[in-house]
C-alpha cells in the first residue's frame, strides 16, 4: 500500500501537533498511547532490540529492485516478524485508538507511520479503525511481509492467471485472477508473505476491530522506477463466464475472480504521523 505525506507549510505544524499529542498521551485521529512515564524507558530498552534486529535483517535480505530474497532469507525474516509484538514498535498493551466516536461517522480514516525507508526496503505501520478498508491494490516487483500486531482483520488476495491458448476469451477491461486468501486473522498470528507474482500480490485489508499491521516492503513503491500502486475492483467469476466454459465446479469458480483496474478510491483517507517508537540505529 503506497502512502503519501502531506506537503506545504501545514505539514510542519501538523507534525508538531501530532508529536505533542502522542507524547502527552492525547489522541490524534483516535490514537491514544497510555504509556506510564515511569515505565516508558524500561519498555523501550527491552523492545528496541526487536525492531533493531528486524532492521538489520532487512538490510541484509533486501538487495534492491529486481531481486527476490532467497528462501532461507524469507524464513529468517518471517521468524523475526512472527515474534514481533506491539511493544516492539512502541505500542503499549493497553493502547486505545480509533474510538467509536471518530470511527462511526462516514468513511473511517486510516493512519500510518513510516518507521524507515531507503531504496531497498521500507517499514510502515498502519492503524485501521473498525470497518476501515485498504482497497485491493498491487505490489509490482515487490516482496512484502505483513504482520498483524493488534486486532482482527479480513484479508483477501489474488494472483494473476496468465492467458492460455485454450480459446477462452477475456473482456478488455477485466483480467482473470485466482483467489489466494479470503480469511479472517486475529493477532497474534503468522506473518503473511507475498511475492512479485505469487502469494497474493494483490490484496485488500478490511478491519473487523481496531487493528495495527506492520508492513515490510522490498523494494518500496517508486513511480520513477515503475513501481507505482494500482487499485482494482474485483468481481465474482460468474460476472463474466467465458464462451464455452462448462467444466468448472462451483468450488473451482469460487477460487477465481475478475479484476478491473480503477483510479484510487476517492473515499480512501490516510493520515501520516511521526514514528515515535523505539529508535532504529542505522550502522
C-alpha positions as CSV (number, residue, x, y, z in Angstrom):
1,X,0.0,0.0,0.0
2,X,1.5,3.3,-1.1
3,X,1.5,6.1,1.4
4,X,2.0,9.8,0.7
5,X,2.7,12.5,3.3
6,X,1.1,16.0,3.2
7,X,3.0,18.8,1.7
8,X,3.3,22.5,2.2
9,X,3.7,24.7,5.3
10,X,0.8,22.9,7.0
11,X,2.9,19.7,7.3
12,X,5.3,21.1,9.9
13,X,2.5,22.4,12.1
14,X,0.6,19.1,11.8
15,X,3.6,17.0,12.7
16,X,4.4,19.2,15.7
17,X,0.8,18.9,17.0
18,X,0.8,15.1,16.4
19,X,4.1,14.7,18.2
20,X,2.9,16.8,21.2
21,X,-0.3,14.9,21.4
22,X,1.3,11.4,21.3
23,X,3.9,12.4,23.9
24,X,1.3,13.7,26.2
25,X,-0.9,10.6,25.8
26,X,-3.5,12.7,23.9
27,X,-5.4,11.4,21.0
28,X,-4.7,12.0,17.3
29,X,-7.4,10.7,15.0
30,X,-8.5,8.5,17.8
31,X,-5.0,7.2,18.7
32,X,-4.1,7.3,22.3
33,X,-1.0,5.9,23.9
34,X,-1.3,5.1,27.6
35,X,2.3,4.7,28.5
36,X,3.3,5.5,32.1
37,X,6.2,7.8,32.3
38,X,8.0,5.7,35.0
39,X,7.9,2.6,32.8
40,X,8.5,4.0,29.3
41,X,12.3,3.9,29.5
42,X,12.3,0.3,30.6
43,X,9.8,-0.9,28.0
44,X,11.7,0.8,25.2
45,X,15.1,-0.6,26.3
46,X,13.7,-4.1,26.0
47,X,11.6,-3.7,22.9
48,X,14.0,-1.7,20.8
49,X,16.1,-4.9,20.3
50,X,13.3,-6.4,18.4
51,X,12.8,-3.6,15.8
52,X,16.6,-3.2,15.6
53,X,17.1,-6.9,14.8
54,X,14.4,-6.7,12.1
55,X,16.0,-3.6,10.6
56,X,19.5,-5.2,10.4
57,X,18.0,-8.3,8.9
58,X,16.2,-6.2,6.2
59,X,19.5,-4.5,5.3
60,X,21.0,-7.9,4.6
61,X,18.0,-9.5,2.9
62,X,16.7,-6.8,0.5
63,X,19.3,-6.2,-2.2
64,X,17.4,-3.7,-4.4
65,X,15.0,-3.6,-7.3
66,X,14.8,-6.7,-9.5
67,X,15.8,-9.1,-6.7
68,X,13.7,-11.5,-4.6
69,X,15.0,-12.8,-1.2
70,X,16.3,-16.4,-1.1
71,X,14.0,-18.9,0.7
72,X,16.4,-19.0,3.7
73,X,16.3,-15.2,3.9
74,X,12.5,-15.3,3.7
75,X,12.3,-17.8,6.6
76,X,14.7,-15.7,8.7
77,X,12.6,-12.5,8.3
78,X,9.4,-14.4,8.8
79,X,10.6,-15.9,12.1
80,X,11.7,-12.4,13.3
81,X,8.3,-10.9,12.4
82,X,6.4,-13.8,13.9
83,X,7.9,-12.9,17.2
84,X,7.2,-9.2,16.9
85,X,4.7,-7.8,19.5
86,X,3.1,-4.3,19.8
87,X,5.7,-3.3,22.4
88,X,8.5,-3.8,19.8
89,X,7.3,-0.8,17.9
90,X,6.3,1.3,20.9
91,X,2.6,0.3,21.2
92,X,1.6,-0.4,24.8
93,X,-0.6,-3.4,25.6
94,X,-3.4,-1.1,26.7
95,X,-3.4,1.0,23.6
96,X,-6.7,2.6,22.9
97,X,-7.1,4.0,19.4
98,X,-9.9,4.9,17.0
99,X,-12.7,5.3,19.5
100,X,-16.2,4.6,18.2
101,X,-16.9,8.4,18.1
102,X,-14.2,9.0,15.4
103,X,-14.8,5.8,13.5
104,X,-18.6,5.8,13.3
105,X,-19.1,8.8,11.1
106,X,-18.5,8.4,7.4
107,X,-15.6,6.5,5.9
108,X,-13.1,5.6,8.6
109,X,-9.7,7.3,8.2
110,X,-6.6,5.2,8.3
111,X,-3.4,6.4,10.0
112,X,0.1,5.3,9.0
113,X,3.6,5.9,10.2
114,X,6.9,5.2,8.3
115,X,9.4,3.6,10.6
116,X,12.2,3.5,8.0
117,X,12.6,3.9,4.2
118,X,15.5,3.5,1.8
119,X,15.9,2.5,-1.8
120,X,15.9,-1.2,-1.0
121,X,13.1,-1.5,1.6
122,X,10.6,0.3,3.8
123,X,9.0,-0.4,7.1
124,X,5.5,1.1,7.6
125,X,2.8,0.7,10.2
126,X,-0.9,1.1,9.5
127,X,-3.6,1.8,12.1
128,X,-7.2,0.9,11.0
129,X,-10.3,1.6,12.9
130,X,-13.2,-0.8,12.7
131,X,-14.7,-1.0,9.2
132,X,-11.7,0.7,7.6
133,X,-10.7,-0.7,4.3
134,X,-7.4,-0.6,2.4
135,X,-8.7,-1.2,-1.1
136,X,-7.5,-4.0,-3.4
137,X,-4.0,-3.0,-4.7
138,X,-0.9,-4.5,-6.1
139,X,2.9,-4.6,-5.3
140,X,4.7,-4.5,-8.6
141,X,8.1,-6.3,-8.4
142,X,8.0,-6.4,-4.6
143,X,8.2,-8.9,-1.8
144,X,6.0,-7.9,1.1
145,X,5.8,-9.2,4.7
146,X,2.7,-8.2,6.7
147,X,2.5,-8.8,10.4
148,X,-0.8,-8.1,12.2
149,X,0.2,-6.7,15.6
150,X,-3.2,-5.8,17.1
151,X,-6.8,-6.6,16.5
152,X,-8.7,-8.6,13.8
153,X,-9.0,-8.1,10.0
154,X,-10.2,-9.8,6.9
155,X,-7.6,-10.3,4.1
156,X,-8.5,-11.1,0.6
157,X,-5.7,-11.6,-2.0
158,X,-5.3,-12.6,-5.7
159,X,-2.6,-13.6,-8.2
160,X,-3.0,-13.2,-11.9
161,X,-3.8,-16.2,-14.1
162,X,-1.7,-15.9,-17.2
163,X,-3.7,-16.1,-20.5
164,X,-3.7,-19.6,-22.2
165,X,-4.3,-20.8,-25.7
166,X,-7.4,-22.8,-24.8
167,X,-9.7,-20.5,-26.8
168,X,-11.3,-18.8,-23.7
169,X,-11.8,-15.1,-24.1
170,X,-11.3,-12.3,-21.5
171,X,-13.1,-8.9,-21.8
172,X,-10.8,-6.0,-22.4
173,X,-11.5,-4.2,-19.1
174,X,-11.3,-7.4,-16.9
175,X,-8.5,-9.8,-16.1
176,X,-8.8,-13.3,-14.6
177,X,-7.1,-13.9,-11.2
178,X,-7.1,-16.7,-8.7
179,X,-8.0,-16.1,-5.1
180,X,-5.1,-16.9,-2.7
181,X,-6.6,-15.8,0.6
182,X,-10.0,-14.9,1.8
183,X,-9.9,-15.3,5.6
184,X,-10.1,-13.6,9.0
185,X,-7.0,-13.0,11.0
186,X,-6.6,-12.2,14.7
187,X,-3.3,-11.1,16.4
188,X,-1.1,-12.8,17.3
189,X,-0.9,-14.7,14.1
190,X,1.7,-15.8,11.5
191,X,3.2,-13.3,9.1
192,X,1.7,-13.1,5.6
193,X,4.2,-13.0,2.7
194,X,3.6,-12.1,-0.9
195,X,6.0,-12.1,-3.9
196,X,6.1,-10.3,-7.3
197,X,4.0,-12.9,-9.0
198,X,2.8,-15.3,-6.2
199,X,1.5,-15.3,-2.7
200,X,-1.4,-12.9,-3.3
201,X,0.4,-9.9,-4.8
202,X,-2.9,-8.0,-4.9
203,X,-4.6,-7.8,-1.6
204,X,-7.2,-5.8,0.4
205,X,-7.5,-5.4,4.2
206,X,-10.8,-4.9,6.0
207,X,-10.6,-4.1,9.7
208,X,-13.0,-6.2,11.8
209,X,-11.9,-4.5,15.0
210,X,-9.4,-1.7,15.5
211,X,-6.1,-3.1,14.4
212,X,-2.4,-2.3,13.6
213,X,-0.4,-4.0,10.9
214,X,3.4,-3.8,10.2
215,X,4.4,-4.0,6.6
216,X,7.9,-4.6,5.3
217,X,8.2,-3.9,1.6
218,X,11.3,-4.7,-0.6
219,X,11.8,-2.7,-2.6
220,X,9.4,0.2,-1.7
221,X,6.9,1.8,-4.1
222,X,8.6,4.2,-6.6
223,X,7.0,6.0,-9.6
224,X,10.4,6.7,-11.0
225,X,11.3,3.0,-11.1
226,X,7.9,1.9,-12.4
227,X,6.6,0.5,-9.1
228,X,3.5,2.7,-8.7
229,X,0.5,1.4,-6.8
230,X,-2.5,0.3,-8.9
231,X,-6.0,-0.2,-7.5
232,X,-8.6,-2.8,-8.6
233,X,-12.2,-3.8,-8.1
234,X,-13.0,-7.5,-8.0
235,X,-16.0,-9.3,-9.4
236,X,-17.2,-12.9,-9.0
237,X,-16.2,-15.4,-11.7
238,X,-19.8,-15.7,-12.9
239,X,-19.8,-11.9,-13.6
240,X,-18.3,-12.9,-17.0
241,X,-18.3,-16.6,-17.9
242,X,-16.0,-17.1,-20.9
243,X,-17.7,-18.6,-24.0
244,X,-17.5,-22.4,-24.0
245,X,-16.6,-22.7,-20.3
246,X,-18.6,-25.6,-18.9
247,X,-16.1,-27.7,-16.9
248,X,-15.5,-25.7,-13.7
249,X,-17.2,-26.8,-10.4
250,X,-18.8,-24.4,-8.0
251,X,-15.7,-24.8,-5.7
252,X,-13.3,-24.0,-8.6
253,X,-15.4,-21.0,-9.7
254,X,-15.3,-19.6,-6.1
255,X,-11.5,-19.6,-6.3
256,X,-11.5,-17.3,-9.4
257,X,-12.4,-13.7,-9.8
258,X,-12.2,-10.8,-12.4
259,X,-10.2,-7.7,-11.6
260,X,-10.7,-4.3,-13.1
261,X,-8.2,-1.5,-12.8
262,X,-9.6,1.6,-11.2
263,X,-8.5,5.0,-10.0
264,X,-7.6,5.4,-6.4
265,X,-10.9,5.4,-4.5
266,X,-11.9,8.9,-3.5
267,X,-13.1,7.9,-0.1
268,X,-9.7,6.5,0.9
269,X,-8.4,8.8,3.6
270,X,-5.0,8.3,5.1
271,X,-3.1,10.5,7.7
272,X,0.6,10.2,8.2
273,X,2.1,10.7,11.7
274,X,5.6,10.7,13.0
275,X,7.0,7.4,14.3
276,X,7.7,7.8,18.0
277,X,8.5,4.2,18.8
278,X,11.9,2.7,19.8
279,X,14.5,4.3,17.5
280,X,16.4,2.5,14.8
281,X,20.2,2.8,14.7
282,X,21.5,2.8,11.2
283,X,25.1,1.5,11.4
